[in-house]
Amino acid sequence: MSTGQWLQQTSNLIACDQVNDVIDQFMQTLQEELELTNSLFLTLSVDGRQLVTSAFQSTGLLHINDRTSWNVSDFQHPFAHVLHAGKPMVLDYYSLAYWRDNSEFKAFVSGIPKEMSLLLYPLKQNQQMLGLVCFTFTSTINLLKRQDWQQYCGVFTRHWQLLNTVADQTGQACRLTDSIAEIKGKIMLKEDLARLSEELVGDSGVMLNLRQEVLRGANTLLSVMVQGETGTGKELVAKAVHHYSARHQAPFVAINCAAIPENLLESELFGYTKGAFSGAASNKIGLIAQADKGTLFLDEIGDMPLALQSKLLRVLESGDFRALGASTEMHSDFRLVAATHVKLKEKVDAGEFRRDLYYRLCQFPITVPRLSERLGDVPILTHHFIRRFNRQHHTHIAGIRYETLSKLGEYGYPGNVRELRNMVEYACALTSHNGEIDITALPSFAESQIEIDELKDNEYANIGDLKEAVAQFERNIIRTRIHRFKGDRTKAAMSLGLPKRTFSHKCLKLEINE
C-alpha cells in the first residue's frame, strides 16, 4: 500500500466516533492491506488481569472456541509476557512448541501450520497498555520491519484511547445525571409525603404505607380501587390520587352510586339529550363527559346495578359512550378511581357484580385502614379536627383536656375517622371560646351499645327476617337521633358519621318521615 493509501485509511479511522466502529475499521484495514485471514483483537480489562475478546472476531486458524477472556495475571502463556514487556513477539512453529504445555494456549494455536508464524502486537499509549492484536502470517515475511502499518497502529491506539476517555466521561456524566435525578426524585417524594400527611393524617406505620401507596398509584395510568370501611376516608384517598397525578389540573368528578336511585344513575353518568325521557327538557352533560382529561370517582361502586356495570366496562375499555337519547357516540379520556366498603370479591362470587369489571377496576388496589387499627393516631387526628373547626367557624378552641383525649383513645370507633371527626366537631360546638374540650362535651359512647343491648333483650332467636330486623334497627337509631336533635337532620347525620346525602337516602329507603 502506498503512503497516500495509508493516509486515506488513517483519515477513515479518525472519522470513526464510536469505540466499536474504530476497532472494526482498524482490523478490517489490517486484514485488507496485510492480506491477513486469521486475526484477533483483545482488550485489557480495567484491573489489568484479563484480556477480553472484542465484538470484532475473524479468527480463522486461531481457535478461541467459546472463550471470551484470557487470564494474564501469571506468565503461563505468551500474552502475559508481551503485555509485561510492551514489545511485539513473533512465534514460529518451533517457538510455539515451547508454550504447548499450557493447554489453553495449545488449543488456541493448534490450527497454525508449520509455514505460518504468530505475531502478538501490543497496543499501548503513553506507557499504558490497552490490549493487543494477534494474527498469523507467512514466516518468510518480516512484518516488524515495515513501519507503515505500525504507524497506523499508533494512530489507532491514540484515537481508541480518546474515544474510550470520551465514553467514560459521557458515562460518568450520565451516571451523574441519573444520580441527580434520583436525588431530586427522593426530595420530591419526601415533599409530597409531607404535604399528603396534612390530608391523610396520621403518624402510624399503616398511614405511612397508605401515603406511599397513594403516590405510587397516582404516578400510574391504572384504574384505582380504594377499599375500606365506611368513614375511613376513601374519598380523601381518591382526591389525593387525582391531586398527585398528571391529571391534577383537570376536573375531579365524584358521584356516590349508593346515594342515587338506579333509574337516575345512568343519566347522571352518561348524560342525556332533550326529550330522551319524560322530564328531559334540555340536554345534560353526563359526569363521564365532565371528567374528560381528569378523574372520575365512583364511590360505593358495589351498589351499581348489573345492567349499568356492562356499560361502564365498555367505557373503560374504549373511552366511548353514548348519552341517553343520542344518535352518536362521544369520547372521554378519564382516569377512573372507584371505592367500596363492601367485600367486592364476595359480590363477584355471588353473581352480584361482574367479574370482568372487578378485575378492570382493581388494577391498582389501595386499602384504607380502620381507625381501630391505628388508635395511636387519635391524638393527632383530634388536634387536626380542632384546628379545622377553628378555621371554618372562626372560633378559638384552645385544645382538649388530657383526660378527654385519653377517653377518646379508648373507644373502638365503628364509624372510623368520620365518627371521630363528628365527635370532635360536636364537642367543639359545645366548648366556649378559648376553652378546652372537656369530657362532658363528648357525645355518649354508650348510646349505640345500649340500643344493641335492647335488641338482645328481645332474644335473637325470635327474629324471623334478618333483613327486616336490621332495617328496623337502623330505623330506630335514626329516629332516635332525629328526635334528639329536634328534627335537625344535618346534626343527626353528623352524629352518626354519615354524609347528609347518604343519611337522606337511608331515611327515604326506610320510610322515615320525622
C-alpha angles and dihedrals in degrees: 000000000000124000090254091055092050089050090052091050089048090052090051089050095052090048089066112099100181127074096229092045094054091049091051092048092048096050094043090052092051092048094049099041098039093036093236123168100174118055142140132192117210126188123206113237121239093258092048093235101103138050107211125202114239130226087261110081127163101155106157105160091011107090112208094155105183097337116132099174145023125216109233098171090104134037100247093122135026095257090077092048093052092050093047095048095037090219132113120258127208116201119191124192094279095043089053089057089067091064098044092100086077103080094203094052091041089057090047095057098031092108097055112108125217096262093056131078132202121232120200108193119187121220113213139157124197091348090307113126112223104170142292143252125227126201140154125232139171110282093231091066118081103206095174091068091061114089100185099076092037090055087049088053089053092053090047093050093052093047092044091052091048092052091047090051091049091047091050092049091047090049091049090049090050091048090048090049090049091048092050090048090049092050091048089048091053091048091050091047091051091049092047091049090050092051092044091053087067089059102033096039123203142089097216122116093248091056093048088052090047093053091049091050091049092054092046091051092046091057093057133073092227127120110257125219114199112200128187145111122289112283097021094114104260093155090052088054091049092050090049091052088054096042094053095042130090088258095061094116092055126076125291104211118190134187132174107224091198095053097057123070115249094247092056100040095077093051091047091054101039102026124220144239128242110283095014089129139348109301096021094126095163142010117283127197111227126228092253090060091044090055093058110141088004140068130292113206117199108191119199091011089170088077094057112120116252093239091056093046092068091052091049091051091055091051091050092051098047108010088232123124141156126227117232109277094010122131097204134052127244130206128225126185104206138146115232124222116178132184137195139172094202127083095259094189089062090052089051091052090048091053093245095114130039113256094211091052091047092058091043091054096044098061089120112017120195121188119205112210124235117252088240087065091058108033088149086074093060095093095050091044091049093052089045091055092046091054091047092050090051092052095047097044099032091237134132112228101175096209142278131296117253095240090049092052090047090053091052089054092058096059124097098219104213085183091052122206093344090059091050091048092051091048092051094045091048090050091047090054090056095045121092124240112283089008131123124241110262126203090249089064093062120097115248114281091200100056097091092043092052091054091050090050090052089055089050091055089061087060120243090234091072093059110109100170114041094187092053091044091054091046090050090049091053090044092054093048094048093047090049092052094046090052091045091056093041095246097316101139093184092061091041091054091046092051091053094048094245131132111248090242093055091044091053091048091053091049090052092046094047092043094239109164102171 
